[in-house]
Amino acid sequence: MGAAMVGLADSIMVGHYGTADLAAVSFSNALFFTVMVFSMGAVMAVTPLVGHETGRIEKALSEPGDKTDYIAEKRLKISAYLINGVVFTLLLCVFSLLILAPCIPLLDAFGQEPEVVACARPYYILIVLSIVPFLLFCFCKQFLEGLGNTTVAMLITLGCNLLNIGLNWIFIFGHCGFSPMGAAGAGWASLLSRCLMPVCFMAVICFKREWRSYVTAIRSWLVNRSEVEHLITLGVPIGLQSFAEAFLFTASFVIIGWINKEALAAHHIANQMADLTFMLALGIGAATTIRVSHQLGKGDLHAVRMASRASVHLCLLMNTIGAAIMIFGRHHIPYIFTDDPQVIPIASTLLVIAGTLQYADGLQCIGAAMLRGIQDVRVPMRIALFAYLGVALPLGIYLTFYYPLPFGDAATAGLGAKGMWIAFVIALAIPAVLFPIRFHRQMKRMSKITNDQDLTIVK
């Protein structure tokens, strides 16, 4: 949620400066977000690998006998993941820049108003540059999560978000001797705050002796092409899975925008509420990957199952609360965003469907996290691509504009915005069902393996 707050804070504060600047920020973030989501997802590959080795160390420490050499070997393995993970992250930075940078001279080609493009270009350049420190922060975050620590990332994120808001106030509106910069000021604030994030992480890692030992153990010979390729093998499918879901929801704004502005506004309201509960599921999912990878490293498959069940139960509880708020508050929530009498009834209907969506969305998020914990990413990627792009998009377009054709009257065809949301429910139910089935099948396969060194399933 903290990562999402940077763009939200920019939008809110720039919106009070000027409409063109707000449109520029929204347009720029739409382009930036798709690449950022892929790269953030790819970096997630670090957590289960580090978590697996951490679990093995925890198991060795709890067993009788001298395991000094074994523990030293596993710690060196974690150091190898650290340095090779940095190489992998830098490759992701280069890839992201190669995708995003060529759009700078082509911003005029997206059909935006000239005034919006003029405001967007300096902001877009700055947030593109910020992806380098942001991805390094994401790597440090995933590395420490693999070691079992999530508090440091939370504190750094919250602190840098406050810094971003303060810098926004200075640069956007022109305080403390600076001239008002509008959208460009928000870009500078985001760049500076994101540059500080990995610096804070490295300071924390070097401060704690246990974490510092992983840094001091790094040697040039630990940089290994096969390890980087292993990270790519795990990271790219996770990134594609994240990209597919993000692309689906981004495309839905374009598709529903074809109806009318009232439908688009209502869609935005329902999506904002669904995002809040999804962030909770995403947090539980991160914890799931940590717990599952740690217990897998210990070779305790019963604990792996217990961790996965606990995550499902917790997610169902949180999503039930979220669904109840949306469904029972459907007549009141829209008034938080607008008082347009044409938008409110559409938003109320969409909130009921969004409430139903919570279970499918939450369970697919937890299922993906469980599979990441056992390093099973390729099949989940195929399931996600099929569900999000193969089912949701064409079904959403059909239900929105053409249902019940060819069985009904063309003049009354189409369910409007609720057609897209019904497609969301159906499509997200596919991974919500298939991910847990895949996980339990993999657990059965691993239960037949007697050597704990071979428990991790990559294929």
C-alpha positions in Angstrom: 0.0 0.0 0.0 2.9 2.3 0.8 4.3 1.8 -2.7 1.0 2.8 -4.3 0.7 5.9 -2.1 3.5 7.7 -3.9 1.4 8.0 -7.1 -1.7 8.8 -5.1 -0.1 11.6 -3.2 1.3 13.1 -6.4 -2.2 13.0 -8.0 -4.0 14.6 -5.0 -1.5 17.4 -4.5 -1.0 18.1 -8.2 -4.7 18.1 -8.6 -4.9 21.2 -6.4 -2.3 22.9 -8.6 -3.9 22.5 -12.0 -6.1 20.3 -14.1 -3.5 19.9 -16.9 -0.9 18.9 -14.4 -3.2 16.3 -12.9 -3.9 14.8 -16.3 -0.2 14.8 -17.0 0.5 12.8 -13.8 -2.3 10.4 -14.5 -1.2 9.8 -18.1 2.5 9.4 -17.1 1.8 7.0 -14.3 -0.4 4.9 -16.6 2.6 4.3 -18.9 5.0 3.9 -16.1 2.9 1.5 -14.0 2.7 -1.4 -16.5 6.5 -1.7 -16.8 7.0 -1.1 -13.0 4.6 -3.9 -12.1 6.4 -6.4 -14.3 9.8 -5.5 -12.8 8.5 -5.5 -9.2 7.0 -8.9 -9.8 10.3 -10.3 -11.3 12.3 -9.1 -8.2 9.9 -11.2 -6.1 11.9 -14.3 -7.2 14.6 -13.4 -4.6 12.3 -14.0 -1.5 11.6 -17.8 -1.9 15.3 -18.5 -2.8 16.6 -16.6 0.3 13.8 -17.9 2.4 14.5 -21.5 1.5 18.2 -21.2 2.6 17.1 -19.3 5.8 14.8 -22.2 6.6 17.7 -24.7 6.2 19.9 -22.6 8.6 17.1 -22.4 11.2 16.7 -26.2 10.9 20.4 -26.7 11.4 20.5 -24.4 14.4 17.7 -26.4 16.1 19.4 -29.8 15.6 22.0 -31.3 17.9 25.6 -31.6 16.7 28.2 -29.4 15.1 26.7 -27.9 11.9 29.1 -25.0 11.6 30.3 -25.9 8.1 26.8 -26.5 6.8 25.5 -23.2 8.2 28.6 -21.4 6.7 27.8 -22.9 3.4 24.2 -21.8 3.5 25.1 -18.3 4.6 27.5 -18.1 1.6 24.7 -19.2 -0.6 22.5 -16.3 0.7 25.4 -13.9 0.0 25.5 -15.3 -3.5 21.8 -14.6 -3.9 22.5 -11.1 -2.7 25.2 -10.2 -5.2 23.5 -12.1 -8.1 20.2 -10.5 -7.1 21.8 -7.1 -7.5 23.0 -8.0 -11.0 19.5 -9.3 -11.9 17.9 -6.1 -10.6 20.3 -4.0 -12.6 19.4 -6.0 -15.7 15.8 -5.3 -14.9 16.6 -1.6 -14.6 18.2 -1.6 -18.0 15.2 -3.4 -19.5 12.8 -1.0 -17.9 14.7 2.0 -19.1 14.9 0.6 -22.7 11.1 0.2 -22.7 10.2 3.5 -21.0 12.8 5.9 -22.3 11.8 5.6 -26.0 8.3 6.9 -25.1 9.7 10.3 -24.1 9.8 11.7 -27.6 6.6 9.8 -28.5 4.3 11.2 -25.8 2.6 13.3 -28.4 1.6 10.2 -30.3 -0.8 9.0 -27.6 -3.5 11.5 -28.5 -3.3 13.7 -25.4 -3.8 17.4 -25.5 -0.6 19.5 -26.2 -0.9 21.2 -22.8 -1.0 17.8 -21.0 1.9 16.5 -23.0 4.0 19.6 -22.2 3.4 19.0 -18.4 3.8 15.3 -18.7 7.2 15.1 -20.4 9.4 16.5 -17.5 7.4 14.5 -14.9 7.6 11.3 -17.0 11.4 11.7 -17.5 11.9 12.0 -13.7 9.7 9.0 -12.7 11.4 6.9 -15.4 14.8 7.8 -13.8 13.3 6.9 -10.4 12.7 3.3 -11.5 16.4 2.5 -10.9 16.5 3.3 -7.2 13.0 2.0 -6.7 13.8 -1.4 -8.1 17.0 -1.5 -6.0 14.7 -0.8 -3.0 12.4 -3.6 -4.1 15.3 -6.0 -4.3 16.5 -5.0 -0.8 12.9 -5.4 0.5 12.6 -8.9 -1.1 16.0 -10.0 0.3 15.1 -9.0 3.8 11.7 -10.6 3.5 13.5 -13.8 2.6 15.4 -13.5 5.9 12.0 -13.1 7.6 12.0 -9.3 8.3 9.2 -7.1 6.9 9.3 -4.3 9.5 12.3 -2.5 7.9 10.6 -2.2 4.5 7.4 -0.8 6.1 9.2 1.8 8.1 11.4 3.0 5.2 8.4 3.1 2.9 6.3 5.1 5.4 9.2 7.5 6.1 10.0 8.1 2.4 6.3 8.6 1.7 6.1 11.4 4.3 9.3 12.9 2.7 7.6 12.7 -0.7 4.6 14.6 0.5 6.8 17.2 2.1 8.9 17.6 -1.1 5.6 17.8 -3.1 4.5 20.7 -1.0 7.8 22.5 -1.6 8.3 21.8 -5.3 4.7 21.7 -6.7 3.5 24.9 -5.0 6.8 26.7 -4.6 7.8 27.0 -1.0 11.1 27.5 0.8 12.5 29.7 -1.9 11.6 27.3 -4.8 9.4 28.4 -7.8 6.2 26.5 -8.4 6.9 23.6 -10.7 3.5 21.7 -10.8 3.8 18.2 -12.2 7.6 18.5 -12.7 7.9 19.3 -8.9 6.0 16.0 -8.1 8.5 14.2 -10.4 11.5 15.7 -8.5 9.9 14.7 -5.1 9.3 11.1 -6.3 12.8 10.8 -7.6 14.5 12.2 -4.5 12.4 10.1 -2.1 12.9 6.9 -4.1 16.7 7.5 -4.2 16.7 7.6 -0.5 14.9 4.3 -0.1 17.7 1.9 -1.1 20.3 4.0 0.7 18.2 3.6 3.9 18.0 -0.2 3.3 21.8 -0.6 2.8 22.4 1.5 6.0 20.1 -0.8 7.9 21.6 -4.0 6.5 25.1 -2.8 7.4 24.0 -1.8 10.9 22.8 -5.3 12.0 25.7 -7.7 12.3 23.9 -10.7 11.0 22.8 -9.0 7.9 26.1 -7.2 7.4 27.9 -10.6 7.4 26.1 -11.4 4.1 27.5 -8.2 2.6 31.0 -8.7 3.9 31.1 -12.3 2.6 30.5 -11.2 -1.0 33.4 -12.0 -3.4 33.6 -11.4 -7.1 33.7 -15.1 -7.8 30.2 -15.4 -6.3 28.8 -13.6 -9.3 27.6 -16.5 -11.3 25.9 -16.6 -14.7 23.8 -19.7 -13.8 22.5 -18.0 -10.6 21.5 -14.9 -12.6 19.8 -17.2 -15.1 18.0 -19.0 -12.3 16.7 -15.7 -11.0 15.5 -14.8 -14.5 13.8 -18.2 -14.8 11.9 -17.6 -11.6 11.4 -13.8 -11.9 10.2 -13.4 -15.5 7.1 -15.7 -15.0 6.2 -13.9 -11.8 6.6 -10.6 -13.6 4.5 -11.7 -16.5 1.8 -12.9 -14.1 1.8 -9.5 -12.3 1.8 -7.7 -15.7 -1.2 -9.6 -17.0 -3.4 -8.7 -14.0 -2.3 -5.1 -14.1 -2.9 -4.9 -17.9 -6.3 -6.4 -17.5 -7.4 -3.7 -15.0 -5.7 -0.9 -17.0 -7.4 -2.1 -20.2 -10.8 -2.1 -18.4 -10.6 1.6 -17.9 -10.1 2.1 -21.6 -13.0 -0.3 -22.5 -15.4 1.2 -20.0 -14.4 4.6 -21.1 -16.0 3.7 -24.5 -19.4 3.7 -22.8 -19.5 7.1 -21.2 -17.9 9.2 -18.6 -20.4 8.3 -15.9 -19.7 4.6 -16.3 -15.9 5.3 -16.2 -16.3 7.3 -13.0 -18.4 4.5 -11.4 -15.8 2.0 -12.5 -13.1 4.1 -10.9 -15.0 4.1 -7.5 -15.5 0.4 -7.5 -11.8 -0.2 -8.5 -10.5 2.1 -5.8 -12.5 0.1 -3.1 -11.3 -3.2 -4.6 -7.7 -2.1 -4.6 -7.8 -1.4 -0.8 -8.8 -5.0 0.0 -6.4 -6.4 -2.6 -3.5 -4.7 -0.9 -4.4 -6.6 2.3 -4.4 -9.8 0.3 -1.1 -8.8 -1.3 0.4 -8.3 2.2 -0.8 -11.6 3.4 0.5 -13.2 0.2 4.0 -11.7 0.9 3.9 -13.3 4.4 2.7 -16.6 2.9 5.7 -16.8 0.5 8.1 -16.1 3.4 6.5 -18.7 5.7 6.2 -21.4 3.0 9.8 -21.0 1.8 11.1 -21.1 5.4 9.2 -24.2 6.3 10.2 -25.8 2.9 13.8 -25.1 3.7 13.4 -26.9 7.0 11.9 -29.9 5.1 8.7 -29.6 7.2 6.0 -30.2 4.7 3.3 -30.3 7.4 4.3 -26.8 8.5 4.2 -25.7 4.8 0.6 -26.9 4.6 -0.3 -25.3 7.9 1.2 -21.9 6.8 -0.8 -22.1 3.5 -4.0 -22.9 5.3 -3.5 -20.2 7.8 -3.0 -17.7 4.9 -6.2 -18.9 3.2 -8.2 -18.5 6.4 -6.8 -15.1 7.1 -7.5 -13.9 3.6 -11.1 -15.2 3.6 -11.7 -13.4 6.9 -10.3 -10.1 5.6 -12.1 -10.4 2.3 -15.4 -11.2 4.0 -15.1 -8.0 5.9 -14.2 -6.1 2.8 -17.0 -7.6 0.8 -19.5 -6.8 3.6 -18.4 -3.2 3.6 -18.8 -2.9 -0.2 -22.2 -4.7 -0.4 -23.9 -3.1 2.7 -22.3 0.3 2.1 -23.0 0.4 -1.7 -25.5 3.2 -1.3 -23.2 5.3 0.8 -19.7 4.7 -0.5 -20.2 6.4 -3.9 -21.0 9.7 -2.1 -17.4 9.8 -0.8 -16.2 10.2 -4.3 -19.0 12.1 -6.1 -22.5 13.5 -5.8 -23.4 13.0 -9.5 -26.8 11.4 -9.6 -26.0 9.5 -12.8 -22.8 7.9 -11.4 -24.0 6.8 -8.0 -26.5 4.1 -9.1 -24.0 2.6 -11.5 -21.3 2.6 -8.8 -23.7 1.0 -6.3 -24.3 -1.9 -8.7 -20.6 -2.3 -9.4 -19.8 -2.4 -5.6 -22.0 -5.4 -5.2 -20.1 -7.3 -7.9 -16.8 -6.0 -6.5 -17.7 -7.4 -3.1 -18.3 -10.8 -4.7 -15.0 -10.5 -6.5 -13.1 -10.2 -3.2 -13.1 -14.0 -2.7 -11.8 -14.9 -6.1 -9.2 -12.1 -6.1 -8.0 -12.8 -2.6 -7.7 -16.6 -3.2 -5.8 -16.3 -6.4 -3.4 -13.8 -4.8 -2.7 -16.2 -1.9 -2.5 -19.2 -4.2 0.1 -17.5 -6.3 2.1 -16.6 -3.2 1.9 -20.3 -2.0 3.3 -21.5 -5.3 6.0 -18.8 -5.2 7.1 -20.1 -1.8 7.8 -23.5 -3.4 9.4 -21.8 -6.5 6.6 -23.1 -8.8 6.0 -20.2 -11.2 5.8 -21.3 -14.8 2.4 -23.1 -14.7 0.8 -20.3 -12.6 2.0 -17.8 -15.2 0.3 -19.8 -18.0 -2.9 -20.0 -15.9 -2.8 -16.3 -15.2 -2.2 -15.3 -18.8 -5.1 -17.5 -19.9 -7.5 -16.2 -17.3 -6.6 -12.5 -17.5 -6.0 -12.1 -21.2 -7.6 -15.1 -22.8 -10.9 -15.1 -20.8 -11.4 -11.7 -19.0 -10.7 -9.3 -21.8 -12.8 -10.9 -24.6 -15.6 -12.0 -22.2 -15.6 -8.5 -20.7 -16.0 -6.8 -24.1 -18.7 -9.3 -25.0 -20.7 -8.8 -21.8 -20.2 -5.0 -21.8 -21.3 -4.3 -25.4 -22.9 -7.4 -27.0 -24.6 -9.6 -24.5 -27.1 -11.4 -25.1 -26.2 -11.4 -28.9 -26.6 -13.5 -30.9 -29.7 -14.4 -29.0 -31.2 -11.0 -28.3 -31.9 -7.6 -29.8 -28.9 -5.6 -30.9 -30.6 -2.4 -29.8 -30.6 -3.6 -26.2 -27.3 -5.5 -26.2 -24.7 -5.1 -23.6 -24.6 -5.0 -19.8 -22.5 -1.9 -19.6 -19.8 -1.5 -16.9 -21.2 -4.4 -14.8 -20.5 -6.7 -17.8 -16.8 -6.1 -17.3 -17.0 -6.7 -13.6 -18.9 -10.0 -14.1 -16.0 -11.0 -16.4 -13.6 -10.2 -13.6 -15.4 -12.5 -11.2 -15.4 -15.4 -13.7 -11.9 -15.0 -14.9 -10.3 -14.5 -11.5 -12.2 -17.6 -10.2 -10.1 -19.7 -12.6 -6.7 -19.1 -10.9 -8.5 -19.0 -7.5 -9.5 -22.6 -8.1 -6.5 -23.9 -10.1 -3.7 -22.4 -8.0 -4.6 -24.2 -4.8 -5.1 -27.5 -6.8 -1.7 -27.0 -8.3 -0.2 -26.3 -4.9 -1.6 -29.5 -3.3 -0.5 -31.6 -6.2 3.0 -30.3 -5.8 2.9 -31.0 -2.1 2.0 -34.6 -2.8 4.9 -34.9 -5.2 7.3 -33.4 -2.6 6.0 -35.8 0.1 7.4 -38.7 -1.9 10.9 -37.1 -2.0 13.1 -38.3 0.8 16.0 -36.0 0.2 15.2 -32.5 1.5 17.8 -31.0 -0.9 15.5 -31.8 -3.8 12.2 -30.6 -2.3 12.2 -27.3 -4.3 10.1 -27.8 -7.5 11.1 -25.4 -10.2 9.3 -26.9 -13.2 
